[in-house]
């Protein structure tokens, strides 16, 4: 019976394993361990906890499996609770806790501290610490640890370093190749690591060549290459490779599903989804994300509600689907459900950024402050991405005092953070403060370069203050000092200011000098200036350009009509009215 249970469980067929387990005439510790391990492996922690609680006697194997399951999911707090409650702690439990800690937000120093407390290291302990360095992007520290400190190494150690070099192939391609050649032996994992690195860095031809030269390919190699084919627009080759993989485990199906969904092959994604004989959380999450990207929120929510034991990634995908499709209120309601349900899912920085974005869209200051309080309690306020989202939220909600307080407390600021604060000032009509903050950024952060968005905010501030002179000044700085080519949004502010200042001829000259085809917005801005300053011929030219792009732009007809009325050009007004009628427009100028 135990062998049968293990066979079904390893194939992901938990319901069949569960039925055999309950039909067993006698269960021993192996049976219980198998059920805990299988459910934890599949991410069904609710059922795994039930089995763990009912084991007749304490089983270190079951506790290790449970903590290991939480570790793989990055659920450090739950892994730590079990670790603290364990009656016996062996090196396996310590290794699982290091794995869990490395997966969550925080400094590598916390992982190092935990590693130093292990009473007796084994080769897996060393490998987990090495993997932690690579997960945190510390390639140099990983290399130093590998070369000088690791007392034990195995093929996994070498493969971990090979994978680290592969992921950063653009920065260290030559070093990665040299390290690969230095390895005492290459197994399938080694080859797969290098192939994956090449694929993830967009080196499709190199990945394909490496795959074709591999002598011994396993299912991982096949899945990896199939995903690479799909990612690079070759779904037929991807399908052909998938058809050769046996057995078709849930992981294989999920990889095929993901490859189609990520590349916009919607019909293939749905067809595959309906063919999958077994589904797990990953399956559902892929489909939720696809529906979210298509705006099919009802379908996305139906799948989400069927997702077994959703983790924080599943919740984030559903929250993002709501927030990014203009349903910010539903995102906040769903987040409250996550909090009230007693779920052990802990929000991460992505969760907070999504919810703060939702509050920004709604102007929901009260809810934004509550989320800010949760961020502080979680210890993530110092994270630059989260802090920037908080600044942006307060700015969009008009609470500039709070925005400034958060901004000033940030220990480190990148250009996106500075842009958010400058934009907040501009949005709230505090143009001088925006320009002063830009000057402060340039003075105090000499290594920080403004980008296109910085100048959008600056020009917006100049526009709000009706300051053409300053707008021209920053426009020139953008081009000559920062080597940034202006886009349509930058030209728009300058055209608008020239028009409002009565310099309509200069505005037209600027439009004609743009290094790309002017959009309708540029000509509409000029047309509005011509209406304001009664410039008939120039207004007619601007209107003609708008009509070429948008023949049914009713506002353009209305503005040109007002120009004719102001000039007493009644015949031209009648002709314009007839043109509107011919084009099916009923509104009269």
VEXRORO-129466 format. One record per residue (C-alpha): residue number from 1; x, y, z; residue in one letter. Coordinates in Angstrom, 1 decimal, decimal comma. Layout:
# residues N
ATOM  num    east   north      up  residuo
ATOM  NUM       X       Y       Z        A
...
# end
This chain:
# residues 589
ATOM  num    east   north      up  residuo
ATOM    1     0,0     0,0     0,0        X
ATOM    2     2,8     2,4     0,9        X
ATOM    3     4,5     1,9    -2,5        X
ATOM    4     1,1     2,5    -4,3        X
ATOM    5     0,5     5,6    -2,3        X
ATOM    6     4,0     6,9    -3,1        X
ATOM    7     3,5     6,1    -6,8        X
ATOM    8     0,3     8,1    -7,1        X
ATOM    9     1,6    10,9    -5,0        X
ATOM   10     4,8    11,3    -7,1        X
ATOM   11     2,6    11,6   -10,2        X
ATOM   12     0,6    14,4    -8,6        X
ATOM   13    -2,5    12,2    -8,3        X
ATOM   14    -3,3    13,1    -4,7        X
ATOM   15    -7,0    12,2    -4,7        X
ATOM   16    -6,1     8,6    -5,7        X
ATOM   17    -3,4     8,5    -3,1        X
ATOM   18    -5,8     9,8    -0,5        X
ATOM   19    -8,4     7,1    -1,3        X
ATOM   20    -5,8     4,3    -1,0        X
ATOM   21    -4,6     5,8     2,3        X
ATOM   22    -8,1     5,8     3,8        X
ATOM   23    -8,8     2,3     2,6        X
ATOM   24    -5,6     0,9     4,1        X
ATOM   25    -6,3    -1,7     6,9        X
ATOM   26    -3,3    -0,5     8,9        X
ATOM   27    -1,2     2,7     8,6        X
ATOM   28     2,3     3,1     9,8        X
ATOM   29     4,6     6,2    10,0        X
ATOM   30     5,7     5,7     6,4        X
ATOM   31     2,1     6,1     5,2        X
ATOM   32     1,6     9,3     7,2        X
ATOM   33     5,0    10,7     6,1        X
ATOM   34     4,1    10,0     2,4        X
ATOM   35     0,8    11,9     2,7        X
ATOM   36     2,3    14,9     4,4        X
ATOM   37     5,2    15,1     2,0        X
ATOM   38     3,0    14,7    -1,1        X
ATOM   39     0,5    17,4    -0,1        X
ATOM   40     3,3    19,8     0,9        X
ATOM   41     5,1    19,1    -2,4        X
ATOM   42     2,0    20,0    -4,3        X
ATOM   43     1,4    23,1    -2,2        X
ATOM   44    -1,8    21,9    -0,6        X
ATOM   45    -0,7    22,9     2,9        X
ATOM   46    -4,2    22,9     4,4        X
ATOM   47    -4,5    19,1     3,9        X
ATOM   48    -0,8    18,6     4,7        X
ATOM   49    -1,4    20,2     8,1        X
ATOM   50    -4,3    17,9     8,8        X
ATOM   51    -2,2    14,8     8,2        X
ATOM   52     0,7    16,3    10,2        X
ATOM   53    -1,6    17,0    13,2        X
ATOM   54    -3,0    13,4    13,1        X
ATOM   55     0,3    11,5    13,0        X
ATOM   56     0,1     9,1    16,0        X
ATOM   57     3,7     9,8    16,9        X
ATOM   58     6,2    12,7    16,2        X
ATOM   59     7,9    12,1    12,9        X
ATOM   60    10,9    14,2    12,0        X
ATOM   61    10,5    13,2     8,3        X
ATOM   62     7,0    14,7     8,2        X
ATOM   63     8,1    17,9    10,0        X
ATOM   64    11,0    18,2     7,6        X
ATOM   65     8,7    17,7     4,6        X
ATOM   66     6,3    20,4     5,9        X
ATOM   67     9,0    22,9     6,7        X
ATOM   68    10,6    22,1     3,3        X
ATOM   69     7,3    22,7     1,6        X
ATOM   70     6,9    26,1     3,2        X
ATOM   71    10,5    26,9     2,3        X
ATOM   72    10,0    26,2    -1,4        X
ATOM   73     7,0    28,6    -1,3        X
ATOM   74     9,0    31,3     0,4        X
ATOM   75     6,6    31,2     3,4        X
ATOM   76     9,3    31,9     6,0        X
ATOM   77     7,1    32,8     8,9        X
ATOM   78     5,2    29,5     8,8        X
ATOM   79     8,4    27,6     8,3        X
ATOM   80     9,8    29,4    11,3        X
ATOM   81     6,8    28,6    13,5        X
ATOM   82     7,1    24,9    12,7        X
ATOM   83    10,8    25,1    13,3        X
ATOM   84    10,4    26,7    16,7        X
ATOM   85     7,8    24,1    17,7        X
ATOM   86     9,8    21,1    16,5        X
ATOM   87    10,8    18,7    19,4        X
ATOM   88    13,9    17,6    17,5        X
ATOM   89    15,9    19,6    15,0        X
ATOM   90    18,3    17,9    12,6        X
ATOM   91    20,4    19,5     9,9        X
ATOM   92    17,6    18,9     7,4        X
ATOM   93    15,3    21,3     9,3        X
ATOM   94    18,0    23,9     9,6        X
ATOM   95    18,7    23,6     5,8        X
ATOM   96    15,0    24,1     5,0        X
ATOM   97    14,8    27,2     7,2        X
ATOM   98    17,8    28,7     5,4        X
ATOM   99    16,1    28,0     2,1        X
ATOM  100    12,9    29,7     3,3        X
ATOM  101    14,8    32,7     4,6        X
ATOM  102    16,7    33,1     1,4        X
ATOM  103    13,5    33,2    -0,6        X
ATOM  104    12,0    36,2     1,3        X
ATOM  105    12,7    39,9     1,1        X
ATOM  106    15,6    40,9     3,3        X
ATOM  107    19,3    41,2     3,4        X
ATOM  108    21,7    38,3     2,8        X
ATOM  109    23,1    39,1     6,3        X
ATOM  110    20,1    37,5     7,9        X
ATOM  111    20,7    34,3     6,0        X
ATOM  112    24,4    34,4     7,0        X
ATOM  113    23,4    34,8    10,6        X
ATOM  114    21,1    31,8    10,4        X
ATOM  115    23,7    29,7     8,6        X
ATOM  116    26,2    30,4    11,4        X
ATOM  117    23,9    29,0    14,0        X
ATOM  118    23,7    25,5    12,5        X
ATOM  119    25,3    23,1    15,0        X
ATOM  120    26,8    20,8    12,3        X
ATOM  121    26,8    21,6     8,6        X
ATOM  122    26,5    19,1     5,8        X
ATOM  123    27,0    19,6     2,1        X
ATOM  124    23,4    20,7     1,6        X
ATOM  125    23,9    23,4     4,2        X
ATOM  126    26,8    24,8     2,2        X
ATOM  127    24,8    24,5    -1,0        X
ATOM  128    21,8    26,4     0,5        X
ATOM  129    24,1    29,3     1,6        X
ATOM  130    25,7    29,3    -1,8        X
ATOM  131    22,3    29,4    -3,4        X
ATOM  132    21,2    32,2    -1,1        X
ATOM  133    24,1    34,4    -2,4        X
ATOM  134    23,1    33,7    -6,0        X
ATOM  135    19,4    34,3    -5,3        X
ATOM  136    20,3    37,7    -3,9        X
ATOM  137    22,3    38,5    -7,0        X
ATOM  138    25,6    38,5    -5,1        X
ATOM  139    27,7    36,7    -7,7        X
ATOM  140    31,0    38,0    -6,4        X
ATOM  141    30,2    36,9    -2,8        X
ATOM  142    28,9    33,6    -4,1        X
ATOM  143    32,2    33,0    -6,0        X
ATOM  144    34,3    34,0    -2,9        X
ATOM  145    32,2    31,7    -0,7        X
ATOM  146    32,6    28,9    -3,2        X
ATOM  147    36,3    29,3    -3,7        X
ATOM  148    37,5    30,0    -0,2        X
ATOM  149    34,9    28,9     2,4        X
ATOM  150    33,1    25,9     1,2        X
ATOM  151    34,4    22,9     3,1        X
ATOM  152    32,3    20,4     1,1        X
ATOM  153    31,2    20,5    -2,5        X
ATOM  154    29,3    18,2    -4,7        X
ATOM  155    28,0    18,4    -8,3        X
ATOM  156    25,1    20,5    -7,0        X
ATOM  157    27,5    23,1    -5,7        X
ATOM  158    29,2    23,4    -9,1        X
ATOM  159    25,8    23,5   -10,9        X
ATOM  160    24,6    26,3    -8,6        X
ATOM  161    27,6    28,4    -9,6        X
ATOM  162    27,2    27,5   -13,3        X
ATOM  163    23,5    28,6   -13,1        X
ATOM  164    24,6    31,9   -11,4        X
ATOM  165    27,0    32,7   -14,2        X
ATOM  166    24,4    31,7   -16,8        X
ATOM  167    21,8    34,0   -15,4        X
ATOM  168    24,2    36,9   -15,6        X
ATOM  169    25,7    35,8   -19,0        X
ATOM  170    25,7    39,4   -20,3        X
ATOM  171    27,8    40,7   -17,4        X
ATOM  172    30,1    37,7   -17,1        X
ATOM  173    29,7    35,5   -20,2        X
ATOM  174    33,4    34,8   -20,6        X
ATOM  175    33,8    34,0   -16,9        X
ATOM  176    30,8    31,7   -17,0        X
ATOM  177    32,1    29,8   -20,0        X
ATOM  178    35,5    29,5   -18,2        X
ATOM  179    33,8    28,2   -15,0        X
ATOM  180    31,8    25,7   -17,0        X
ATOM  181    35,0    24,3   -18,6        X
ATOM  182    36,6    24,2   -15,1        X
ATOM  183    33,9    21,9   -13,7        X
ATOM  184    35,2    18,4   -12,9        X
ATOM  185    32,2    16,8   -14,5        X
ATOM  186    29,1    17,9   -16,4        X
ATOM  187    25,7    16,3   -15,9        X
ATOM  188    22,4    17,0   -17,4        X
ATOM  189    21,7    19,7   -14,7        X
ATOM  190    24,9    21,5   -15,7        X
ATOM  191    23,9    21,6   -19,3        X
ATOM  192    20,4    22,7   -18,4        X
ATOM  193    21,6    25,5   -16,3        X
ATOM  194    23,7    27,0   -19,0        X
ATOM  195    21,0    26,5   -21,6        X
ATOM  196    18,4    28,2   -19,4        X
ATOM  197    20,8    31,2   -18,8        X
ATOM  198    21,3    31,6   -22,5        X
ATOM  199    17,5    31,4   -23,1        X
ATOM  200    16,6    33,9   -20,4        X
ATOM  201    19,1    36,3   -21,7        X
ATOM  202    17,6    36,2   -25,2        X
ATOM  203    20,4    34,2   -26,8        X
ATOM  204    18,0    31,9   -28,6        X
ATOM  205    20,5    30,6   -31,3        X
ATOM  206    23,1    29,8   -28,6        X
ATOM  207    20,5    28,0   -26,5        X
ATOM  208    19,3    26,0   -29,5        X
ATOM  209    22,9    25,1   -30,5        X
ATOM  210    23,7    23,9   -27,0        X
ATOM  211    20,5    21,8   -26,8        X
ATOM  212    21,3    20,1   -30,1        X
ATOM  213    24,8    19,3   -28,9        X
ATOM  214    23,6    17,7   -25,6        X
ATOM  215    24,3    14,0   -25,6        X
ATOM  216    21,9    13,1   -22,7        X
ATOM  217    18,7    15,0   -22,5        X
ATOM  218    16,1    14,6   -19,7        X
ATOM  219    12,5    15,9   -19,5        X
ATOM  220    13,8    19,2   -18,0        X
ATOM  221    16,0    19,8   -21,0        X
ATOM  222    13,0    19,1   -23,3        X
ATOM  223    10,7    21,4   -21,3        X
ATOM  224    13,2    24,1   -21,2        X
ATOM  225    13,9    24,1   -24,9        X
ATOM  226    10,2    23,8   -25,7        X
ATOM  227     9,6    27,0   -23,6        X
ATOM  228    12,5    28,7   -25,4        X
ATOM  229    10,9    27,8   -28,7        X
ATOM  230     7,5    29,2   -27,6        X
ATOM  231     9,1    32,3   -26,1        X
ATOM  232    10,8    33,1   -29,4        X
ATOM  233     7,7    32,6   -31,6        X
ATOM  234     8,0    29,0   -32,6        X
ATOM  235     4,9    27,3   -31,1        X
ATOM  236     5,0    24,4   -33,5        X
ATOM  237     8,5    23,3   -32,5        X
ATOM  238     7,5    23,8   -28,9        X
ATOM  239     4,5    21,5   -29,3        X
ATOM  240     6,6    18,9   -31,1        X
ATOM  241     9,1    18,8   -28,2        X
ATOM  242     6,3    18,5   -25,6        X
ATOM  243     4,8    15,6   -27,5        X
ATOM  244     8,0    13,7   -27,0        X
ATOM  245     8,1    14,1   -23,2        X
ATOM  246     6,9    11,1   -21,2        X
ATOM  247     5,4    10,9   -18,7        X
ATOM  248     3,2    14,0   -18,9        X
ATOM  249     3,4    15,1   -15,3        X
ATOM  250     1,5    18,2   -14,1        X
ATOM  251     4,9    20,1   -14,3        X
ATOM  252     5,1    19,3   -18,0        X
ATOM  253     1,5    20,5   -18,7        X
ATOM  254     2,2    23,7   -16,7        X
ATOM  255     5,3    24,4   -18,7        X
ATOM  256     3,4    24,0   -22,0        X
ATOM  257     0,5    26,1   -20,7        X
ATOM  258     2,9    28,8   -19,5        X
ATOM  259     4,8    28,9   -22,8        X
ATOM  260     1,6    29,5   -24,8        X
ATOM  261     0,2    32,1   -22,3        X
ATOM  262     3,4    34,1   -22,1        X
ATOM  263     3,6    34,4   -25,9        X
ATOM  264     0,0    35,5   -26,4        X
ATOM  265    -1,2    32,2   -28,0        X
ATOM  266    -4,6    32,4   -26,3        X
ATOM  267    -6,5    29,7   -28,2        X
ATOM  268    -3,6    27,2   -27,6        X
ATOM  269    -3,5    28,2   -24,0        X
ATOM  270    -7,2    27,6   -23,4        X
ATOM  271    -7,2    24,4   -25,4        X
ATOM  272    -4,3    23,1   -23,3        X
ATOM  273    -5,9    24,2   -20,1        X
ATOM  274    -9,0    22,1   -20,9        X
ATOM  275    -6,9    19,1   -21,8        X
ATOM  276    -4,9    19,0   -18,6        X
ATOM  277    -5,9    15,9   -16,6        X
ATOM  278    -4,8    17,3   -13,3        X
ATOM  279    -4,4    20,9   -12,1        X
ATOM  280    -2,5    22,5    -9,3        X
ATOM  281    -2,0    26,1    -8,1        X
ATOM  282     0,6    26,9   -10,8        X
ATOM  283    -1,9    25,8   -13,5        X
ATOM  284    -4,6    28,1   -12,2        X
ATOM  285    -2,2    31,0   -11,7        X
ATOM  286    -1,1    30,9   -15,3        X
ATOM  287    -4,7    31,0   -16,5        X
ATOM  288    -5,6    33,8   -14,1        X
ATOM  289    -2,7    35,9   -15,4        X
ATOM  290    -3,7    35,3   -19,0        X
ATOM  291    -7,4    36,2   -18,3        X
ATOM  292    -6,2    39,3   -16,5        X
ATOM  293    -4,1    40,5   -19,4        X
ATOM  294    -7,1    40,0   -21,7        X
ATOM  295    -9,4    42,0   -19,3        X
ATOM  296   -11,6    38,9   -18,7        X
ATOM  297   -11,8    39,5   -15,0        X
ATOM  298   -14,9    37,4   -14,3        X
ATOM  299   -13,2    34,4   -15,8        X
ATOM  300   -10,0    35,2   -13,9        X
ATOM  301   -11,9    35,3   -10,6        X
ATOM  302   -13,7    32,0   -11,3        X
ATOM  303   -10,4    30,3   -11,8        X
ATOM  304    -8,9    32,1    -8,7        X
ATOM  305   -11,7    30,9    -6,5        X
ATOM  306   -11,0    27,3    -7,6        X
ATOM  307    -7,3    27,6    -7,0        X
ATOM  308    -6,1    25,1    -4,3        X
ATOM  309    -4,4    26,8    -1,4        X
ATOM  310    -3,4    30,0    -3,3        X
ATOM  311     0,0    31,4    -2,3        X
ATOM  312     1,0    35,1    -2,3        X
ATOM  313     2,0    34,9    -6,0        X
ATOM  314    -1,6    33,7    -6,8        X
ATOM  315    -3,1    36,5    -4,8        X
ATOM  316    -0,8    39,1    -6,4        X
ATOM  317    -1,8    37,9    -9,9        X
ATOM  318    -5,5    38,3    -9,1        X
ATOM  319    -5,0    41,7    -7,4        X
ATOM  320    -2,9    43,0   -10,3        X
ATOM  321    -5,6    41,8   -12,8        X
ATOM  322    -8,1    44,0   -11,0        X
ATOM  323    -5,9    47,0   -10,4        X
ATOM  324    -4,4    47,1   -14,0        X
ATOM  325    -7,9    46,8   -15,6        X
ATOM  326    -9,4    49,8   -13,8        X
ATOM  327   -11,1    47,8   -11,0        X
ATOM  328    -9,0    49,2    -8,2        X
ATOM  329   -11,9    49,0    -5,7        X
ATOM  330   -12,3    45,2    -6,3        X
ATOM  331    -8,5    44,8    -5,7        X
ATOM  332    -8,9    46,5    -2,3        X
ATOM  333   -11,9    44,4    -1,4        X
ATOM  334   -10,1    41,2    -2,4        X
ATOM  335    -7,1    42,2    -0,3        X
ATOM  336    -9,4    42,6     2,7        X
ATOM  337   -10,7    39,1     2,1        X
ATOM  338    -7,1    37,8     2,1        X
ATOM  339    -6,6    39,5     5,4        X
ATOM  340    -9,9    38,4     7,0        X
ATOM  341    -9,8    34,8     5,8        X
ATOM  342    -7,2    33,9     8,3        X
ATOM  343    -5,0    32,7     5,5        X
ATOM  344    -1,4    32,3     6,4        X
ATOM  345    -0,3    34,1     3,2        X
ATOM  346     1,9    37,0     4,1        X
ATOM  347     1,8    40,1     1,8        X
ATOM  348     5,1    40,8     0,0        X
ATOM  349     6,4    44,0    -1,6        X
ATOM  350     4,6    43,2    -4,8        X
ATOM  351     1,3    43,0    -2,9        X
ATOM  352     1,9    46,4    -1,3        X
ATOM  353     2,9    48,0    -4,6        X
ATOM  354    -0,3    46,7    -6,3        X
ATOM  355    -2,6    47,9    -3,5        X
ATOM  356    -0,9    51,3    -3,3        X
ATOM  357    -1,4    51,7    -7,0        X
ATOM  358    -5,1    50,9    -6,5        X
ATOM  359    -5,3    53,6    -3,8        X
ATOM  360    -3,6    56,0    -6,2        X
ATOM  361    -6,2    55,3    -8,9        X
ATOM  362    -9,1    55,8    -6,5        X
ATOM  363    -7,7    58,7    -4,5        X
ATOM  364    -8,4    56,6    -1,5        X
ATOM  365    -6,3    58,3     1,1        X
ATOM  366    -7,7    56,5     4,2        X
ATOM  367    -7,1    53,0     2,7        X
ATOM  368    -3,7    54,2     1,5        X
ATOM  369    -2,7    55,2     5,0        X
ATOM  370    -3,9    51,8     6,4        X
ATOM  371    -1,7    50,0     3,8        X
ATOM  372     1,2    52,3     4,7        X
ATOM  373     0,8    51,2     8,4        X
ATOM  374     0,9    47,6     7,3        X
ATOM  375     4,1    48,3     5,3        X
ATOM  376     5,7    49,8     8,4        X
ATOM  377     4,6    46,8    10,5        X
ATOM  378     6,1    44,4     7,9        X
ATOM  379     9,5    46,2     8,0        X
ATOM  380     9,3    47,0     4,2        X
ATOM  381     9,2    50,8     4,4        X
ATOM  382    12,9    51,0     3,6        X
ATOM  383    12,4    49,1     0,3        X
ATOM  384    12,8    51,7    -2,4        X
ATOM  385    10,1    50,3    -4,6        X
ATOM  386     7,5    50,1    -1,9        X
ATOM  387     8,5    53,5    -0,5        X
ATOM  388     8,2    55,0    -4,0        X
ATOM  389     4,7    53,6    -4,4        X
ATOM  390     3,8    55,2    -1,0        X
ATOM  391     5,1    58,6    -2,2        X
ATOM  392     3,2    58,2    -5,4        X
ATOM  393     0,0    57,3    -3,5        X
ATOM  394     0,2    60,3    -1,2        X
ATOM  395     0,9    62,6    -4,1        X
ATOM  396    -2,1    61,3    -6,2        X
ATOM  397    -4,3    61,7    -3,1        X
ATOM  398    -3,1    65,3    -2,5        X
ATOM  399    -1,4    64,6     0,8        X
ATOM  400     1,9    66,3     0,1        X
ATOM  401     2,9    66,5     3,7        X
ATOM  402     2,8    62,7     4,0        X
ATOM  403     4,5    62,3     0,6        X
ATOM  404     7,4    64,6     1,6        X
ATOM  405     7,8    62,8     5,0        X
ATOM  406     8,1    59,4     3,4        X
ATOM  407    10,4    60,7     0,7        X
ATOM  408    12,7    62,5     3,2        X
ATOM  409    13,0    59,4     5,4        X
ATOM  410    14,1    57,1     2,6        X
ATOM  411    17,7    56,0     3,2        X
ATOM  412    18,4    55,5    -0,5        X
ATOM  413    16,6    57,0    -3,5        X
ATOM  414    16,7    56,1    -7,2        X
ATOM  415    15,7    58,2   -10,1        X
ATOM  416    12,2    56,7   -10,1        X
ATOM  417    11,7    57,8    -6,5        X
ATOM  418    12,8    61,4    -7,3        X
ATOM  419    10,5    61,4   -10,3        X
ATOM  420     7,6    60,4    -8,1        X
ATOM  421     8,1    63,2    -5,7        X
ATOM  422     8,7    65,8    -8,5        X
ATOM  423     5,6    64,5   -10,2        X
ATOM  424     3,6    64,8    -7,0        X
ATOM  425     4,5    68,4    -6,6        X
ATOM  426     3,7    69,1   -10,3        X
ATOM  427     0,3    67,3   -10,0        X
ATOM  428    -0,7    69,3    -7,0        X
ATOM  429     0,2    72,7    -8,6        X
ATOM  430     3,4    73,2    -6,6        X
ATOM  431     5,6    73,9    -9,6        X
ATOM  432     8,3    75,8    -7,8        X
ATOM  433     8,7    73,0    -5,3        X
ATOM  434     9,1    70,5    -8,2        X
ATOM  435    11,8    72,6    -9,8        X
ATOM  436    13,6    73,1    -6,5        X
ATOM  437    13,5    69,4    -5,9        X
ATOM  438    15,0    68,7    -9,3        X
ATOM  439    17,8    71,2    -8,5        X
ATOM  440    18,4    69,4    -5,2        X
ATOM  441    18,6    66,0    -7,0        X
ATOM  442    21,2    67,3    -9,4        X
ATOM  443    23,2    68,9    -6,6        X
ATOM  444    23,1    66,1    -4,0        X
ATOM  445    23,1    63,0    -6,2        X
ATOM  446    25,7    63,7    -8,9        X
ATOM  447    25,8    60,1   -10,0        X
ATOM  448    22,0    60,0   -10,6        X
ATOM  449    20,9    60,9   -14,1        X
ATOM  450    17,4    62,3   -14,8        X
ATOM  451    15,4    60,4   -17,4        X
ATOM  452    12,5    61,2   -19,8        X
ATOM  453     9,9    61,0   -17,1        X
ATOM  454    11,8    63,5   -14,9        X
ATOM  455    11,5    66,1   -17,7        X
ATOM  456     7,8    65,3   -18,3        X
ATOM  457     7,2    66,3   -14,7        X
ATOM  458     9,4    69,4   -14,9        X
ATOM  459     7,7    70,6   -18,1        X
ATOM  460     4,3    69,9   -16,6        X
ATOM  461     5,3    72,2   -13,7        X
ATOM  462     6,4    74,9   -16,1        X
ATOM  463     3,1    74,5   -18,0        X
ATOM  464     1,1    74,8   -14,8        X
ATOM  465     3,0    78,0   -13,8        X
ATOM  466     2,7    79,3   -17,4        X
ATOM  467     6,4    79,8   -17,5        X
ATOM  468     7,6    79,5   -21,1        X
ATOM  469    11,1    80,7   -20,3        X
ATOM  470    11,8    77,9   -17,8        X
ATOM  471    10,2    75,3   -20,0        X
ATOM  472    12,6    76,2   -22,8        X
ATOM  473    15,5    76,1   -20,3        X
ATOM  474    14,7    72,6   -19,2        X
ATOM  475    13,9    71,4   -22,7        X
ATOM  476    17,4    72,5   -23,7        X
ATOM  477    19,0    70,9   -20,7        X
ATOM  478    17,2    67,6   -21,5        X
ATOM  479    18,7    67,6   -25,1        X
ATOM  480    22,1    69,1   -24,6        X
ATOM  481    23,1    68,2   -21,0        X
ATOM  482    21,3    64,9   -20,5        X
ATOM  483    21,4    63,6   -24,1        X
ATOM  484    17,7    62,7   -24,0        X
ATOM  485    15,8    63,0   -27,2        X
ATOM  486    12,4    64,6   -26,5        X
ATOM  487     9,3    62,6   -27,1        X
ATOM  488     5,8    63,7   -28,1        X
ATOM  489     4,9    64,4   -24,4        X
ATOM  490     7,8    66,8   -24,0        X
ATOM  491     6,9    68,7   -27,2        X
ATOM  492     3,3    68,9   -26,2        X
ATOM  493     4,1    71,0   -23,1        X
ATOM  494     6,3    73,4   -25,1        X
ATOM  495     3,8    73,7   -27,9        X
ATOM  496     1,0    74,4   -25,4        X
ATOM  497     3,1    77,1   -23,7        X
ATOM  498     4,1    78,8   -26,9        X
ATOM  499     0,4    78,8   -28,0        X
ATOM  500    -0,8    80,3   -24,7        X
ATOM  501     1,9    83,0   -24,9        X
ATOM  502     0,6    84,0   -28,3        X
ATOM  503     3,7    82,6   -30,2        X
ATOM  504     1,6    80,5   -32,5        X
ATOM  505     3,9    80,8   -35,5        X
ATOM  506     6,8    79,5   -33,3        X
ATOM  507     4,5    76,7   -32,1        X
ATOM  508     3,9    75,7   -35,7        X
ATOM  509     7,6    75,9   -36,5        X
ATOM  510     8,3    73,6   -33,5        X
ATOM  511     5,8    71,1   -34,7        X
ATOM  512     7,2    71,0   -38,2        X
ATOM  513    10,7    70,5   -36,7        X
ATOM  514     9,8    67,5   -34,7        X
ATOM  515    12,0    64,5   -35,7        X
ATOM  516     8,9    62,2   -36,0        X
ATOM  517     5,5    62,7   -37,4        X
ATOM  518     3,4    65,0   -35,1        X
ATOM  519     0,4    63,4   -33,6        X
ATOM  520    -3,1    64,7   -33,5        X
ATOM  521    -2,5    66,2   -30,0        X
ATOM  522     0,2    68,6   -31,2        X
ATOM  523    -2,1    70,0   -33,9        X
ATOM  524    -5,0    70,2   -31,6        X
ATOM  525    -2,9    72,2   -29,1        X
ATOM  526    -2,0    74,6   -31,9        X
ATOM  527    -5,6    74,8   -33,0        X
ATOM  528    -6,7    75,8   -29,5        X
ATOM  529    -4,1    78,5   -29,5        X
ATOM  530    -5,3    79,8   -32,8        X
ATOM  531    -8,8    79,9   -31,5        X
ATOM  532    -7,6    81,8   -28,4        X
ATOM  533    -5,7    84,4   -30,5        X
ATOM  534    -7,9    84,5   -33,6        X
ATOM  535    -5,3    83,2   -36,1        X
ATOM  536    -7,5    82,2   -39,0        X
ATOM  537    -5,0    80,9   -41,6        X
ATOM  538    -2,8    79,1   -39,1        X
ATOM  539    -5,9    77,6   -37,5        X
ATOM  540    -7,2    76,3   -40,8        X
ATOM  541    -3,8    74,6   -41,4        X
ATOM  542    -3,8    73,0   -38,0        X
ATOM  543    -7,4    71,9   -38,4        X
ATOM  544    -6,6    70,3   -41,8        X
ATOM  545    -3,8    68,3   -40,2        X
ATOM  546    -6,3    67,0   -37,5        X
ATOM  547    -8,9    66,2   -40,2        X
ATOM  548    -6,3    64,1   -42,1        X
ATOM  549    -5,7    61,9   -39,0        X
ATOM  550    -9,2    62,1   -37,4        X
ATOM  551   -11,9    63,0   -39,9        X
ATOM  552   -14,6    62,8   -37,3        X
ATOM  553   -12,9    64,8   -34,5        X
ATOM  554   -15,9    66,9   -33,5        X
ATOM  555   -13,9    69,2   -31,2        X
ATOM  556   -11,6    70,3   -34,0        X
ATOM  557   -14,6    71,3   -36,1        X
ATOM  558   -16,1    73,2   -33,2        X
ATOM  559   -12,8    75,2   -32,6        X
ATOM  560   -12,4    76,0   -36,3        X
ATOM  561   -16,0    77,1   -36,4        X
ATOM  562   -15,4    79,5   -33,5        X
ATOM  563   -12,4    81,0   -35,4        X
ATOM  564   -14,7    81,6   -38,4        X
ATOM  565   -17,4    83,1   -36,3        X
ATOM  566   -14,9    85,5   -34,6        X
ATOM  567   -13,6    86,5   -38,0        X
ATOM  568   -17,1    86,9   -39,5        X
ATOM  569   -16,3    84,3   -42,2        X
ATOM  570   -19,9    83,0   -42,6        X
ATOM  571   -19,4    81,4   -46,0        X
ATOM  572   -16,5    79,3   -44,6        X
ATOM  573   -18,7    78,4   -41,6        X
ATOM  574   -21,4    77,1   -43,9        X
ATOM  575   -18,9    75,0   -45,9        X
ATOM  576   -17,5    73,6   -42,6        X
ATOM  577   -21,1    72,7   -41,5        X
ATOM  578   -21,7    70,9   -44,8        X
ATOM  579   -18,4    69,0   -44,4        X
ATOM  580   -19,5    67,9   -41,0        X
ATOM  581   -22,9    66,7   -42,3        X
ATOM  582   -21,2    64,8   -45,1        X
ATOM  583   -19,0    63,0   -42,5        X
ATOM  584   -21,9    62,1   -40,3        X
ATOM  585   -21,3    64,6   -37,6        X
ATOM  586   -24,4    66,3   -36,1        X
ATOM  587   -22,8    68,8   -33,8        X
ATOM  588   -22,7    72,3   -35,3        X
ATOM  589   -19,8    74,7   -34,8        X
# end
